[in-house]
Amino acid sequence: MTAANRVSATTFSTPSDQEIVMTRVVDAPRRLVFEAWTHPEHPPHWMLGPEGWTMPVCEIDYRSGGAWHFVWRRSDGSEMGMRGVYQEIVPPERIVSTESWGGDWPETLNTLLLSEEDGKTTITSRVRYPSKEARDAALKTGMKEGASASFDRLEEYLRTMA
């Protein structure tokens, strides 16, 4: 997808010492964006980060208190995974969940907000870290590039769902 075809580029901000906020506007109704985020058949098509990754594991127990688990695999066979627990679900506008990468990475609290206007959905993803140091370490991992690539894919994938 070319930049000209996007409704908007993904923007990143750090409104506090412990937060990263990612925002993207896509040309799709909120109900479709919500479905793409919450049904396990969809994230493996778009939530992939940089080129060369697949998502062989996408488990979603979509209920308050339910767990989710994703595993990504690179073409060289290396893997990374993350998991979390849904804290709050308000279809089709809000999802709050924990996120843990394991190892030395701290658990975060993630809030996804979806708002719709004129058939376009604004996606706001807020990630709250336990400290400024943890937030800054996450920013150094290439998360901006990976998240931007995933949002680009999401926008393209949503066209196939309509």
N, C-alpha and C positions, 0 to 999 in steps of 0.2 A: 504494500500500500504506500502510495506516495504521500508526502506531507500535505499536499494540496487536497487529497481526498479525505483527510481526517477532519472530524468536527472540531477537535482541539488537540493540542499536544498535552502530554501529562505534565502537570506542574507539581513541584515539591516545595514544601515550606517547613520551617522548624519554629512553630509558634511558642514553644517553651523549651527549656533545656532537656526535657524528657520526651519530646514528641517529634514525629515526622508525619506530615500530612501530604498525601498524594491525591490530586484531583484530576479528573478527566471527564469531558463531556463526550458522549457517544450518541449517534443518531439511531436510537432504538428506544422503545418504551421500557419503562422501569420493570414491568413484569417479566420481560425477556431477560434483562440484565440480572435480575434476582434469580431467575431460573438457571442462567448460565453459571452463577456462583454457587448454587445450592444443590444441584442434581449431579451425582457423581459421573454421569456420562459426558458432562460438558467440560470441566476444567482441564482434562488431558488434551483438549484441542487448543487451548489458549493460554493456560497458566504455566508457561514453560520457561520464562526468562530468556536468556540469550539463545542464539541458534545452537543446535546440536544437542538439545535436551529433549527427553520424553518423560512422561509421567506414567510409569507402569503400575503405581499404586495410588488409588484415589478412593478412600473410604470416608463416607460422610454419614453419620448418624444424626440427621438433622432434626434436633429437638433440643430444648433447653436442658442442659446437663449431658447432652450427647457428645460423643467424641468425633474428631476428624483426624485423618492421617494421610499425608501425601508423601510419596517418594519420587524423586527425579533421578533419571539416569542419563549420563552423558554418553556420547558415542564411544568413548574409550572404556566404558563399563563402570566408571566411578559413579557413586550414588550419594545423594544427600536427602534427608527426610526431615519432616517437621510434623508436629501434631499439636492438638489443642482440644479445648472443651468449649462448647457453646454456652455462653452465660445468659444471653438475652436474644430473642428472635421476635421481630415485629415485621411480618411479611407485608408488603414487599419493600419495606423502607429501611430496616435497621437490623444489623447482625453484630453482636458483641461476642468475642471469643478470646480465649487465651491462645498463645502461640509459643511453642518451644522447639528449638532446633537441637536441643540436647548439648552435651559436652559443657563447655564453658559459657555458652550463650545463655543469657538470662531470659526468663519468660517475659513476654510482652502481653499487653492487653490491646486488642485490635477492635476498632469500631468502624463498620462499613455503613455509610449512609447513602441512600439512593433517593434522588428527588427528580421529578419529571416536570418538564415545561415544554409545551408545543411538540410533544413526541420525542424529545431529546432527554436523555438522562444524565444528570451530573452524579458522578461517582466520587465520593469523598471517603478515603481510607485513612484513618488516624491510627498510628501505632505508638503506644505509650511504653517507654522503656523505664527500668527502675532507676536509671542515672543518666547524666549527660555523657559520661564516658561510654556507656553501653550504646547510647544513641549514636554518638560519633563513630564508634567502631562499626556499627551497622552501615553507616553512610560510606565507609571506606571499602566495603565489600563489593561494590558494583551494583548495589541494590537499585539505584536510580535507573541504570541502563537495563537491568533485568525487568524491573517493573514496567518501564516504558515499553519494552518489547512485548511484554505480556498484554498490556492495555492495547497496543496496536493490533495484536492477534485477536483480542476480545472483540474489538470493533469490527474486524473483518468477519469473525465467526458469527457474530450476531446477525449479520446479513443472511447467513444460511439458515438461521432459526426462524426468521420472519415468515 
